[in-house]
Amino acid sequence: MLLAAPTEAALRQYQAPLASSDWVMSKSTPLACQLEHAIPRFGTAKFHGEAGTQNDINMTMDAFRQPRATGFAQLVAVPPAYKPGLEPAHLATLKVLEGFDPSLNPKLSWSVLTELEQGNNPTFYYRDGYRKGGEVSVALNSANFRSGYADFVECVGGLLPFGFDDVALTVLNYRSNSDRLELESQRRLRRVAEYVVNDPAIVKINIDAYSDSYGGRWLNLELSKKRANAIREFLIEQGVDDDKLVSSGYGERRHISSNETPLGRQKNRRVVMRLTRDASLDDYAEQELQAEQSAGVVQAAATQTAAPQ
């Protein structure tokens, strides 16, 4: 049920005009996807997906002014004017918190995108507390939606299945008396490399190698250095910047298990990789993406102008 069935005259309505409705990809990388829709005088609706979330996305309303009252919002799929006779469909009742932007869970976020794809205009009805009554409606305009949506779905489908938290601390184990990694550790190492080359905010990668106590101390120290250097060289081959890598070999120091058993020695034969990330560089990466997108638009326009008639 809508908010006490307010009349249109009583509502403060926010919706992008048909002619200027736009859906823009503001992030498109293997780590993050974001589709944005500007709503004049209100703010921006954002659909966001991240690596390592199994294609879960979230929608948020980045409003110029957060609600000044706590209450409930009704989310309704409103048919466009060119579909006369169709009734609005109630999608959900949402909690609205004073001082917080409205947001949707992954399931409801995908439902909103589906309604937009079908040409409907998902609309939020609630009281924001800025005036007596204070009823507002905030609508997402489905005009010009499909192109941006296609790009968003493609981006989400290409997100890495792991995120920073999955690779921030990685332990690799070696076969006995060898600089060859175990098969599972090889998979972990490839995963770290793939993440790092896609995240410009990674500023340092520590590579610390250790050995068990089987053999002489000097030989084990040299073996650990060799193992650390092998990891370093592999990462460089995969495209990781050499300046970000700090590798060290510690030999038999810092055992984490007993060397009296094969299992204990296997645990001690390890490399510990630690990633350091500077989140402030995320904004820089977004600016680079926007510059690339703008350059692409200019180049496409120039190509069209130069094309023979």
C-alpha positions as CSV (number, residue, x, y, z in Angstrom):
1,M,0.0,0.0,0.0
2,L,1.3,3.5,-0.8
3,L,1.7,6.2,1.7
4,A,-1.9,7.0,2.6
5,A,-2.5,7.3,-1.1
6,P,-1.1,10.9,-1.4
7,T,-2.3,12.9,-4.4
8,E,0.2,13.8,-7.0
9,A,-0.2,17.5,-6.1
10,A,0.8,16.7,-2.5
11,L,4.0,14.9,-3.5
12,R,7.4,16.4,-4.2
13,Q,8.4,14.4,-7.2
14,Y,11.9,13.6,-8.4
15,Q,12.6,11.9,-11.7
16,A,14.9,12.5,-14.6
17,P,13.1,14.0,-17.6
18,L,12.6,11.6,-20.5
19,A,14.9,13.5,-22.8
20,S,17.8,13.6,-20.4
21,S,17.4,10.3,-18.6
22,D,20.9,8.7,-18.7
23,W,22.5,5.5,-17.3
24,V,26.3,5.7,-17.1
25,M,29.0,3.1,-16.1
26,S,31.2,5.0,-13.6
27,K,33.2,1.9,-12.8
28,S,34.1,-1.0,-15.1
29,T,37.0,-3.2,-14.0
30,P,37.5,-6.9,-13.0
31,L,37.2,-5.6,-9.4
32,A,34.2,-3.3,-9.4
33,C,31.2,-2.3,-11.6
34,Q,29.0,0.7,-11.0
35,L,26.0,1.9,-13.0
36,E,24.7,5.4,-12.1
37,H,21.5,7.2,-12.9
38,A,21.3,11.0,-12.0
39,I,18.0,12.2,-10.6
40,P,17.9,16.0,-10.8
41,R,17.5,17.9,-7.5
42,F,17.6,14.6,-5.6
43,G,20.9,12.8,-6.1
44,T,22.1,9.6,-7.9
45,A,20.9,6.0,-7.9
46,K,23.9,3.6,-7.9
47,F,24.1,-0.1,-8.6
48,H,27.4,-1.5,-7.4
49,G,29.0,-4.9,-7.7
50,E,32.4,-6.0,-6.4
51,A,34.9,-8.9,-7.0
52,G,34.4,-11.8,-4.7
53,T,30.7,-11.4,-4.0
54,Q,29.3,-14.1,-6.4
55,N,27.5,-11.5,-8.6
56,D,25.7,-9.9,-5.6
57,I,25.0,-6.2,-6.2
58,N,23.6,-3.4,-4.1
59,M,21.6,-0.4,-5.0
60,T,22.0,2.8,-3.0
61,M,20.5,6.3,-3.3
62,D,23.2,8.8,-2.9
63,A,21.0,11.7,-2.0
64,F,21.9,15.4,-1.7
65,R,19.9,15.4,1.6
66,Q,19.5,12.3,3.8
67,P,16.0,11.8,5.4
68,R,15.3,13.7,8.6
69,A,12.8,11.2,9.8
70,T,12.8,7.5,10.4
71,G,9.9,5.5,8.9
72,F,9.0,3.3,6.0
73,A,9.2,3.6,2.2
74,Q,7.1,1.8,-0.4
75,L,9.0,0.6,-3.5
76,V,6.6,0.4,-6.4
77,A,7.2,-0.5,-10.1
78,V,5.2,2.1,-12.0
79,P,4.4,1.4,-15.7
80,P,5.4,4.2,-18.1
81,A,2.8,6.5,-19.7
82,Y,3.1,4.6,-23.0
83,K,1.7,1.4,-21.3
84,P,-1.9,2.6,-20.4
85,G,-4.0,0.2,-18.4
86,L,-1.2,-1.5,-16.5
87,E,-1.3,-1.3,-12.7
88,P,1.7,-0.4,-10.5
89,A,3.2,-3.4,-8.7
90,H,4.3,-3.2,-5.1
91,L,7.9,-4.5,-4.8
92,A,8.8,-4.0,-1.1
93,T,8.4,-2.1,2.1
94,L,11.7,-0.6,3.2
95,K,13.0,0.9,6.5
96,V,14.1,4.5,6.1
97,L,16.5,5.7,8.8
98,E,17.1,9.3,9.6
99,G,20.5,10.5,8.3
100,F,21.1,7.5,6.1
101,D,20.7,7.0,2.3
102,P,18.2,4.3,1.3
103,S,19.8,1.1,0.1
104,L,18.6,-2.3,-1.2
105,N,19.8,-5.9,-0.7
106,P,21.2,-7.9,-3.6
107,K,17.9,-9.7,-4.4
108,L,15.8,-6.5,-4.4
109,S,18.5,-4.7,-6.4
110,W,18.3,-7.2,-9.2
111,S,14.5,-7.0,-9.1
112,V,14.7,-3.2,-9.6
113,L,17.0,-3.7,-12.6
114,T,14.6,-6.3,-14.0
115,E,11.7,-3.8,-13.7
116,L,13.8,-1.2,-15.5
117,E,14.6,-3.6,-18.3
118,Q,10.9,-4.2,-18.8
119,G,10.3,-0.5,-19.2
120,N,8.8,0.2,-15.7
121,N,9.9,3.0,-13.4
122,P,10.7,1.8,-9.9
123,T,9.6,4.5,-7.5
124,F,10.2,5.1,-3.8
125,Y,7.4,6.8,-1.8
126,Y,8.3,8.0,1.7
127,R,8.2,11.0,4.1
128,D,11.6,12.7,4.4
129,G,10.8,15.0,7.3
130,Y,11.8,18.2,5.6
131,R,8.3,19.7,5.7
132,K,4.9,19.0,7.3
133,G,3.6,15.8,5.6
134,G,6.9,15.6,3.7
135,E,5.7,13.1,1.1
136,V,8.2,12.5,-1.7
137,S,8.4,10.2,-4.7
138,V,11.8,9.3,-6.2
139,A,11.5,7.5,-9.5
140,L,14.1,5.8,-11.7
141,N,13.4,6.5,-15.3
142,S,13.8,3.5,-17.6
143,A,14.4,5.6,-20.6
144,N,17.8,4.9,-22.2
145,F,18.4,2.2,-19.7
146,R,19.1,-0.9,-21.7
147,S,22.5,0.1,-23.2
148,G,24.0,1.0,-19.8
149,Y,22.4,-2.1,-18.3
150,A,24.0,-4.4,-20.9
151,D,27.4,-3.0,-20.1
152,F,26.7,-3.4,-16.4
153,V,25.6,-7.1,-16.7
154,E,28.7,-7.8,-18.8
155,C,30.9,-6.1,-16.3
156,V,29.4,-8.0,-13.3
157,G,29.8,-11.3,-15.2
158,G,33.5,-10.5,-15.6
159,L,34.2,-9.7,-11.9
160,L,37.0,-11.7,-10.3
161,P,35.6,-14.5,-8.1
162,F,37.8,-13.3,-5.2
163,G,38.4,-9.9,-3.7
164,F,41.1,-8.1,-1.7
165,D,40.2,-9.9,1.6
166,D,40.7,-13.2,-0.1
167,V,44.3,-12.5,-1.1
168,A,45.5,-9.9,1.4
169,L,47.3,-12.6,3.4
170,T,48.3,-15.7,1.4
171,V,50.4,-18.7,2.6
172,L,52.2,-20.9,0.0
173,N,53.7,-24.2,0.9
174,Y,56.6,-26.1,-0.8
175,R,57.5,-29.7,-1.5
176,S,60.3,-31.1,0.6
177,N,63.9,-29.9,-0.4
178,S,62.5,-28.1,-3.5
179,D,61.7,-24.7,-4.7
180,R,58.5,-26.0,-6.3
181,L,55.2,-25.1,-4.8
182,E,52.5,-27.6,-4.0
183,L,49.6,-27.6,-6.6
184,E,47.2,-25.8,-4.3
185,S,49.8,-23.1,-3.6
186,Q,50.4,-22.6,-7.3
187,R,46.7,-21.9,-7.7
188,R,46.8,-19.4,-4.8
189,L,49.8,-17.6,-6.3
190,R,48.1,-17.2,-9.7
191,R,45.1,-15.8,-7.9
192,V,47.3,-13.2,-6.1
193,A,49.0,-12.2,-9.3
194,E,45.6,-11.8,-11.1
195,Y,44.3,-9.6,-8.4
196,V,47.3,-7.4,-8.1
197,V,47.6,-6.6,-11.8
198,N,44.0,-5.5,-11.7
199,D,44.2,-3.3,-8.6
200,P,46.2,-0.1,-8.9
201,A,45.7,0.6,-5.2
202,I,48.1,-2.2,-4.2
203,V,51.2,-0.3,-3.2
204,K,53.4,-3.1,-1.6
205,I,53.7,-6.9,-1.7
206,N,55.8,-8.5,1.0
207,I,57.2,-11.9,0.2
208,D,58.7,-13.7,3.2
209,A,60.1,-17.2,2.7
210,Y,60.9,-19.7,5.5
211,S,62.2,-23.3,5.6
212,D,62.0,-26.3,7.8
213,S,65.1,-27.4,9.8
214,Y,65.9,-30.4,7.6
215,G,69.5,-29.8,6.4
216,G,72.0,-27.2,7.4
217,R,71.1,-23.7,8.5
218,W,73.0,-21.9,5.7
219,L,71.6,-24.1,3.0
220,N,68.1,-23.5,4.4
221,L,68.7,-19.8,4.4
222,E,69.8,-19.8,0.8
223,L,66.9,-22.1,-0.2
224,S,64.4,-19.6,1.4
225,K,66.0,-16.7,-0.4
226,K,65.7,-18.7,-3.7
227,R,62.1,-19.4,-3.0
228,A,61.3,-15.8,-2.3
229,N,63.1,-14.7,-5.4
230,A,61.2,-17.2,-7.5
231,I,57.9,-15.8,-6.3
232,R,59.1,-12.3,-7.1
233,E,60.2,-13.3,-10.6
234,F,56.9,-15.0,-11.3
235,L,54.9,-11.9,-10.2
236,I,57.0,-9.7,-12.4
237,E,56.4,-12.0,-15.4
238,Q,52.7,-11.6,-14.7
239,G,52.9,-7.9,-15.0
240,V,53.4,-6.8,-11.4
241,D,55.5,-3.7,-10.9
242,D,58.9,-4.6,-9.5
243,D,58.9,-1.5,-7.3
244,K,56.0,-2.9,-5.3
245,L,57.8,-6.1,-4.3
246,V,59.8,-6.7,-1.1
247,S,61.2,-10.2,-0.9
248,S,63.1,-11.8,2.0
249,G,64.4,-15.2,3.0
250,Y,64.6,-16.2,6.7
251,G,65.6,-19.8,6.6
252,E,64.8,-21.7,9.8
253,R,63.6,-18.7,11.7
254,R,60.0,-18.3,12.9
255,H,58.8,-21.9,12.8
256,I,55.1,-22.2,13.2
257,S,55.1,-26.0,13.9
258,S,57.3,-28.8,15.2
259,N,60.0,-30.0,12.9
260,E,59.8,-33.5,14.4
261,T,57.1,-34.6,12.0
262,P,56.7,-34.5,8.2
263,L,53.4,-32.5,8.6
264,G,55.1,-30.0,10.9
265,R,58.0,-29.5,8.5
266,Q,55.6,-29.1,5.6
267,K,53.9,-26.2,7.4
268,N,57.3,-24.6,8.1
269,R,58.3,-24.7,4.4
270,R,56.3,-21.7,3.4
271,V,56.1,-18.3,1.8
272,V,53.9,-15.6,3.4
273,M,52.6,-12.9,1.1
274,R,51.1,-9.7,2.5
275,L,49.4,-7.1,0.3
276,T,49.2,-3.4,1.3
277,R,46.5,-1.4,-0.3
278,D,46.0,2.4,-0.3
279,A,42.3,3.0,-0.7
280,S,42.9,6.7,-1.5
281,L,44.1,5.5,-4.9
282,D,40.6,4.2,-5.8
283,D,39.5,7.8,-6.7
284,Y,42.6,8.1,-9.0
285,A,41.7,4.9,-10.8
286,E,38.1,6.1,-11.3
287,Q,39.4,9.4,-12.8
288,E,41.5,7.4,-15.2
289,L,38.5,5.3,-16.2
290,Q,36.4,8.4,-16.8
291,A,39.2,10.0,-18.8
292,E,39.4,6.9,-21.0
293,Q,35.7,6.8,-21.5
294,S,35.6,10.5,-22.5
295,A,38.5,10.0,-24.9
296,G,36.6,7.1,-26.4
297,V,33.6,9.2,-27.0
298,V,35.7,12.0,-28.7
299,Q,37.5,9.4,-30.8
300,A,34.2,7.8,-31.9
301,A,32.8,11.2,-32.9
302,A,35.9,12.0,-34.9
303,T,35.8,8.7,-36.6
304,Q,32.1,9.3,-37.6
305,T,33.0,12.8,-38.9
306,A,35.9,11.4,-41.0
307,A,34.0,8.5,-42.4
308,P,33.1,8.7,-46.2
309,Q,29.5,9.4,-47.0
